[in-house]
Amino acid sequence: MSDQKRPYRLHVRAEQQARTRRRITESAVALHGSLGPARTSMSDVAAHAGVQRSTLYRHFADEEALFAACSSHWATQHPFPRLEAWEAIQDPDERLQLALEELYAYYEGAASMLANIHRDMDLVVAVRRNFAPFQAYMAAACEVLLRARSARGRAAHTTRAAVGHALAFTTWRSLVEEQGCSRAQAVALMCALVSGQVS
């Protein structure tokens, strides 16, 4: 009888450990979004999750391991807009408008976390390392939006700068949060900037 119960007990224990790990991860996400990674200690995460520090360290050996899990969990909850949808649009100005509408909507839902990440990126090595996928996505997005644009030489460089500026989280934050533009106004302004550079 005891041999039959052992697999069940192991299964229950594994589920409990998975729930604890998820609770710790979600606590890290919540604190990184509100306080920021640089202002969140392992003790803060343990207290928020309702576990002992020793329990936290059984699941995550150090801050980098915790931040990697936090980043992965947050990314699944906030997927990037799909570049394939942008690529399907032939007209570069229409493509840019759709891209900015979707990206700025994404920024609206991720603003607090992204603001903290940008602020703390130079303070916490783990933040910088785990921010690489976002940076790679932005570089790929820029390339997608530059396709079919005819500018050459210095004009091409200026166009690339304008597109990169339009895509940046800091640009959205300046226009919407600081200058009070609506999303539609911010999109229209950046589309006009890029089109003006091309012409």
MORA-V362570 format. One record per backbone hydrogen bond with DSSP energy under -0.5 kcal/mol. CO is the residue of the C=O (numbers start at 1). NH is the residue of the N-H. Records with the same first field share a line. If there is no record, write none. Layout:
BEGIN
CO = NH ; NH
END
This chain:
BEGIN
1 = 5
2 = 6
3 = 7
4 = 8
5 = 9
6 = 10
7 = 11
8 = 12
9 = 13
10 = 14
11 = 15
12 = 16
13 = 17
14 = 18
15 = 19
16 = 20
17 = 21
18 = 22
19 = 23
20 = 24
21 = 25
22 = 26
23 = 27
24 = 28
25 = 29
26 = 30
27 = 31
28 = 32
29 = 33
30 = 34
31 = 35 ; 36
36 = 39
37 = 40
39 = 41
41 = 45
42 = 46
43 = 47
44 = 48
45 = 49
46 = 50 ; 51
52 = 56
53 = 57
54 = 58
55 = 59
56 = 59 ; 60
62 = 66
63 = 67
64 = 68
65 = 69
66 = 70
67 = 71
68 = 72
69 = 73
70 = 74
71 = 75
72 = 76
73 = 77
74 = 78
82 = 85 ; 86
83 = 87
84 = 88
86 = 89
88 = 90
91 = 95
92 = 96
93 = 97
94 = 98
95 = 99
96 = 100
97 = 101
98 = 102
99 = 103
100 = 104
101 = 105
102 = 106
103 = 107
104 = 108
105 = 109
106 = 110
107 = 111
110 = 114
111 = 115
112 = 116
113 = 117
114 = 118
115 = 119
116 = 120
117 = 121
120 = 123 ; 124
124 = 128
125 = 129
126 = 130
127 = 131
129 = 132
131 = 135
132 = 136
133 = 137
134 = 138
135 = 139
136 = 140
137 = 141
138 = 142
139 = 143
140 = 144
141 = 145
142 = 146
143 = 147
144 = 147
146 = 149
152 = 155 ; 156
153 = 157
154 = 158
155 = 159
156 = 160
157 = 161
158 = 162
159 = 163
160 = 164
161 = 165
162 = 166
163 = 167
164 = 168
168 = 172
169 = 173
170 = 174
171 = 175
172 = 176 ; 177
173 = 177 ; 178
174 = 179
175 = 181
182 = 186
183 = 187
184 = 188
185 = 189
186 = 190
187 = 191
188 = 192
189 = 193
190 = 194
191 = 195
192 = 196
193 = 197
194 = 198
195 = 199
END
